[in-house]
C-alpha cells in the first residue's frame, strides 16, 4: 500500500501538481507581510479593502502569521490593474439590467531577506455578476439574502438605488473572491 501511495505522489509531482501548501513558500516560512497593493483604477479605497481581505484570508487559513515588514519571512505585494463594471444584459428598451464586475491584479511574493522572487502572477482575474434592476434580482437566492436589501423593499426602490446597492455588494464579493485567489496562488502555487 505504501508503495502505491508513493508512486501516486511521484506521478502527481511529475505532472506539475503539488499538494496544498507546498507552493511558492519555502519550507520553514512562518510569517508574511502584506503590502498595500498599488491601485491603478478609479475605484477609491479598493486597495485598502483588498489588503484587509487578503490579511483576513491568511489569518483564517494559516499557516503563515501576518506580521509587519521587519518581522516577515516573506512579503506579498502587487497592483490592482483593472476594475470595471460592464453591462452584459439589456432590456427591450436598451436599459442595462445585468452587469459584470471584473477585477484584475498582479501579485509578487518575495523572500524578505534574500529579495528572491518566489512567485509572480501578472494577471489574476476574478468576476462577479449582479442585477441592476428589480426584475433581474432573484430575491430568494442565497447571494441576495446575504445583502442589505430586503425583498419587500424592492418594489419601492428605484433602479438606480438597486443598481448601486447591488454593485456595492458585488464589489465586496469580488474583493473576497480575489483574496481567496491571491492566497491560493501564493500558498498553493495555482
N, C-alpha and C positions, 0 to 999 in steps of 0.2 A: 504494500500500500504506500509506504514512504517513497519507494522508487517511482511509482506513478505520479505522486504529488510533485516530486522533484522534477520529473520530466515535463509535467504540465507547466510548472512555473518557469522552467527554462525555455519552453516553447513560447510562452507569452512574452517573456523578456526578449527573445529573439525577434518577435514580431513588432517590437516597439511599444508594447503595452507594459504598464507598470502597475504595481499595487498602489492604492490610495496612500498618499503621504510620502511617497518615495520620489517625488517630482524634482523640482529645481532646488529645493532647500537641502543643503548638505547635512549629513548626519552630525548630531551634536548641537545643532542650532536650537536655541531656546527662546530667543526674543526677536521681535520685529518692531521697527518704527515705520509708521505710515505717514508719509508726507501729504500735504495738501496738493492735490493734482492741479496743474495749470488749466485754467478754464478758457478755452478758445471759442466759446459760444456767447450768445447774448443772454443766456439764462442766468440771471444774477443769483449767486449763492449756491449754485449747483455743485461746485467743487467742495464746499463745506459739508453739504448734506451727503455727498458721496464718500468723503473721508470718514464721517461718522458711521455710515452704513458699513464700510469696509472694516473699520475698527470693531464694530459690533459683531460682524461676521467672524472675525478672527478670535474675538473673546468667546463667542458662543461655541465655535467648533474646535478651537485649540489646534494643535498642541502648543503653538507659539504664544508667548505672552506679549501683549502690546505695551511698549515702553517708549521713553524719549530717545532721541537720536544717539546720545552719548552712551546709552546703556544697551543699544541694539546690536545683535549679531548681523541682521540683515535689514535693509531699508527698501521699502516699496514706494515708488513714486510714479508719476505718469501725467497724462494730459487728457482732458475731456476735449476731444477733437470735433465732435459733431453732436448737436442736439436739435431735433426738429420734430414738428408735428405736421404730418402730411395727410390731407384728406384722401380717403380711399373708397368712400361710397357717397353717392349723391341721391337726393330725392328727384322726383319728376320735374321739379322746378329748379334744378341745379343747385340746391342748397346742400352743403356738406353735412352729412349726418353721421359719418363714422370717420375717425382719424386713427393714424398710427403714429405713436411716439417712437422715435429712434434715438438711441444714444450710442456713440462710438468713443471708445477710449483706447489709449495706448498705455502700456504699463512697463515698468522696468524694476526688476528685483536685483539688488546689488548687495554683495557681501561688504559690510561696512569697512572693515579693516583693510582688506586687500583691494577693494574697489572693483573686484571681479564681478562682471555681469552674469548672474545666474539664470535669468530668464528675461526675455524681452518679447513683447507682443505689440505689434504696431497698430493693429486694428481689431479690437474686440468689440463686438456689436450686440446690442440687445434691443428688442422692440416690444411694444405694448399697445394693443388696440383699445379704443374707447369710443363709446357712443356720445354724440354731442346734442342730441335732441331726445325728447321723451319717448318718441316712437322707436328709438333704437336701443334704449336702455332696458335690459332684462332685469327687472326688479327682484326676481326670485333667484337670481344667480348668486352663488356664494361670494363672488367677486364684488357684486353690487352691495350686498348686505354688510360687507366689511367697511364700506364707505361711510360718508357723512350725510348722505341724502336719505330721507325717509320716503319710502314708496308712496305713502299717502300724500306727500307734498308735491310729487311730480307734476300733476295737472296744474298746479298754481305757479310753477316756476317757468320763467322764460327760457327759450333755447340757449340764450347767452349764459344765463345762470347755470343751467345744466351742463353746458359745454365747459365752462370754466371750472366747475366743481369736479366734473369727471376728468378733466385734464390734470388738475392738481393731484387727484388720486392716482391717475395713471403715471405721473412723474414719480410719485413715491414708490409705486410698484416697480417702475423701471430702474430706479436707483437701487432698490433692494435686489432686484434680479442681477444688475451689474455687479453689485458687491459679491454675490454668490459666484458669478463668473470669474471675477478677479481672484477670489480665494482659490477656486478650482485651478486656475492657470498657474497661480503662484505655488500652491502646495502640492497639487497632483500632476502638474505638467500637461494638462489638456483642457 
